[in-house]
Amino acid sequence: MAGDGNAMKKLKFLVSLTTEDNDFQVEQSLAAEETSRRLHLDAEVIFADNDAINQSQQLLKVIQGPKELHPDAIILEPVGGTGLPHVAAAAAAAGIGWVVLNRQADYLQELRQKARAPVFSISADHQEIGHIQAQQIAALLPKGGTVVYIEGPSDASSAKERAIGMQQRVPSNINFITMKGRWTAESAHRAAASWMQLSTSKKTDVDLLCAQNDAMAMGARRAFQEQTDENARAKWLGVPYIGVDGLPKTGQAFVRSGLLTATVIVPPNTKLAMEMLAEAIPRGLQPAPLTHTVAISLPTIEELTARRVERNRVLASS
């Protein structure tokens, strides 16, 4: 790893994110830019347009480029489920640090044994996020019901882990109708609009919509809002909508306005990645292999339960 000779050198990081069409990824970018200013280092942010091959090519171009232009570390949120092991190996061989965000990357343990620069991962605890959403559903539907569940991509370990966490904690009186999205509002809008065209959807009573992020929850809500049948539209817009990410200007704002009933606040982790690298590189340290950030429910589970009870009391007395 880098020695004390790097102590006076201005560090340079390359941050590779999945897409600009996702609020959380945009927040990751903003957090990276703010952290670079605060820590007086250079950070370049690039987006892969939700294309794993494009992301791989973008990074290999940098790694295989002139050594004097190399970043000290690459921080990436991988598009696909593999975490780009071959690109990671090339980066480590070139003495470039490698940090994986929000993905399982089994190859990191082996890579850490021979890397000269820091190699580690930072992630939200995605199973815990699934647990929180299961608790939110239980608080909102104590008598059970049917939930439309919009998952992220099949190749994303974060989507799989959130689904596992959900299955571990959700009450047995909840039934699921599962759809797939790609973390964007538009992908969930297409999935929900397609499902609405099925004859079975018109016969199904849905009690809640749960998406694995806020963008997909809002995309599905827009699809239901576009229904031409007024009764169907009123029915769909009358159920609770819950998501994940809870960013101040989107998810939290949607909860305050009532567009979302609840979200899960997940802090951006580019900030923590850059702070850990800035500490480790000058001192020649190898950080812990995995660090989890902490997610919380908004509103709290207790607040959700109290609001439901109060709403039912008002309805019963009217």
N, C-alpha and C positions, 0 to 999 in steps of 0.2 A: 504494500500500500504506500500511498504518498507519505513522504517523511516531512521533517520540520522545514525543509526548503520551500514547501508550499505555503508556509504560514503567512508570508507577505503578499502572496499572489492573489489577485482578484479572481475568485472562483466563477466558473461559467457552467451553467446547467442548461440542458435541453429538455423541455417538457413536452411529451407527445401524448395528446389526448384524442378521444375517439371521434367526436363530431361537435360542430358548433350549433347543431339543432337540438341540443339538450341543455336544460338550465343548469344542471349540476356540473356538466363539463365546462360551461361558460364560467361558473363560479370557481371551479378549479383553476381556470386560466387567470381570473382576476386575483385569486389568492396568491398564485405564483408571482404575478407582477407586483403585488403589494409587498410580498415577502422579500423579493429581490431588492426593492428599494430600501426596505427597513434594514436588511443585512448587508447592503452595499455590495451586491454581487450581480453578475449578469445572468439573465434567464431569457431564453427564447422559447416561445410556445408555438407548437404546430399542431394541426388537426389532421386526422387520417380519413375524414369523410366516411366513417363507418366501414372502412375497407381494410381488412387485415393485410392483404398483399401490398396495398399502398403504404400502410404504416411500416411494414418491413422494409420496403424499398427506400422510404424516406430516411429511415434510421441507418441502413447499410450505406447509403450515400455519404452520410456524415462520418460513420466509423471508418470507411475505406478512403476518406478524403485526407488531405494533408494533416499531418500530426499536429502542426502548430495551430490548426483550427479546431482541434478536438475539444469537446466540452469535458469538464472534469467528471460529470456524471449525466446519465440519461434517466429521467423520471418518466415512466409511461403508464398509462391506463390502456391495456391491450384491447384491441377490438375483438379478437377471437378468444377462444378458451385456452389456447396453449401457452400464452404469455411469451411467444416468440423466443424459444430456447436457442435457436441457431444464431439469432441476432444478439442475444444475451452473451453467448460464448464469444462472438466476435468482439463485442464491446469489452468484455473482461480481458481478452487477449491483448487488446489495445491499451489496457490500463485505465479504461473508462468505468466509473461507477455505474451501477445498475439498480434501479428501484422500481418495483412493480406495485401498482396501486390497485386495490379492489379485485384481485384475482388470486386464485390458487396457482402457484407455480412450483411444482414439485422439483424442478431441476435446480432450484436456488441453493439447496443444501450442498449439492456436489460442486456447484459453481463457487460457492463461498470458500471451499477448501483450497482452491488454487488461484483465486482472484487477488490481485494486488490492491484493488480499490474496493470501496464498500459495496456490498451486494445484500439487499434485504427487501422486505415488502411491508407495506402499510395498508391496512384495510379496515373498513367498517366490519363489525361482526354481523355478517349477513344472516346467520341463523338467528341471532338475537333480534334483528329487524323483523324476521318472520314471526318470532315469538311475540313481539310488540303488536304487530298487525293482528295476530290471532287474538290477543287480549282486547284490542280495540273492537274487533268483530263480536267477541263474547259480551262486551259491555253494551254494544249497540243492539245486539240481537239475542237477548237472554233466553227467548223462547225458541231460538233456532230460525232457520230460513235458508233461502237460496242466495248465493253470492256469485256475481260475475267476477272472475279473478283473471287479471291481465298480467301475464308473466313477461319477463324480458327474454332475450334470444336464448335458444336451446343450448348454444355453445358457450354461454356466459356462466362461469362458476358462481358468480354473485346471484344470478337468477335462480340457479339450482338450489343454492344454500338458503335463499329466502323462502323458496317453496318448501324445503325440508323443515325449516323452522316453523313455518305455518302449519304443516301437517302434524308436527310434534305437539302443538299446543291448542289447535283449534278445537272447539267442542264438537262432540259427535253428532249434534243435531244441526250441523251446518252442511249444506250441499253446495258443490261448486260447479260452475260452468266456466271452463278455462279457455282463454284466448292467448295468443302470442303477439307480442309487439317487439320493437327494436329500440326501446327506451325513448322514442320520440312521440310527440303528440300525434303527428301525422300517421305513424304506423298503427297506433291504437284506434285512431279515427277510422282507418280502413278496416281494421278487424271488427270493430263494433258495427260499422255500417253494413259490412258483409253479413254478419250474424243477424242483424235486424231484418234482412231480406228473406231469411229462412222462415218457413211457416211455423216451425216449432217455437221460434222466439216470441211469436204473437200469443202463444198459449202458455208461456212461462211467466210465472209471478216471481220477479226478482226483488229481493229485500235490501240489497246493498251492492255497491261496486267497489272492489278493492284492486288497485293496481300497484305494481312493484315500484313505480315512481310517480311523482306528481304530474309530470308531463303526459304520461299515458292516461292517467285518471281524467285529466282535462280534455285530452283528445277524444276519449270515449264519451265524455259528457257532451262535447260539441256534436258528435254523431247523433246522440239521442235528442239533442235540442233541435236538430234539423228535421225531425219527424214531422210529416205533414198532418198526421192524425192528432188532433188536439188532446184527446183523451190519453193516447199512447205517450205523447210528449209529456204531459203532466205527470203521468205515472212514473216515467223514467227519471224525470228531473226531481221527483219527490223522494227518491231514496237517498241514503247517505253515500257519499263518495269519499274514499280514503286513499292516500298515496304515501310516497316516501321521498325524502330529500329535505323538505322543510326549509328551503332557502328563504331569506328574509323578504325578498321582493316578489317571490312567486308562491311557493307552498304556504309559508306563514301568512302571506297576504290573502291567499285563497281561503284559508281557514277563517281569518278575521271577517272576510266578506260573506262567508257562508257557501261559497262555491265548493269547497271541500269541508267535510265534517271533521276530518282529522288527518294528520300527516305524521311522519317520523322524521325528526330532525337528525340529519347525518352531516357532520362537519366535513368540509373539504379537507383532503389530506395532502395536497401539494405543499401546503404551508409546513406541516410537520416533517415531510420528506426533506424539504430544503433546509430546515433547521437542523435536522439530524445529520445531513451531509456536511453542512457548514461546521458542525462540531467535530465530526469524525475525520474528515479528510486532512485538515492541518495536523491533527494529532496521530494520524496513522491508525485509527481505530476501526473495528468492524462492529457496527451496531447489532442489536438483537435481530434474529432472523425475521421475526414477525411482530409488528406492533398493531394493536387494535385501537381504533377510535371508539368513542362511546355515543350511541344513538339514544334519543329520548322521544317519548310520545308527546305530541301537541294536539289537543289538550292532554293533560294527564289522564290515565285510565279512570281515576276517581272522579275527575271533572266530567268525563264523558258519561259515566254512570249517573252522576247527579243531574246532568242536563237532560238525559233520557227520562229519568224519573219525574223531573219537573214538567217536561213536555207532556208526558202521559197524564199527569195530574191536571194540567190545564185543559187537555182535550177531554178528559173525563168530566170535568166540571162545566164545560161549555155546552 
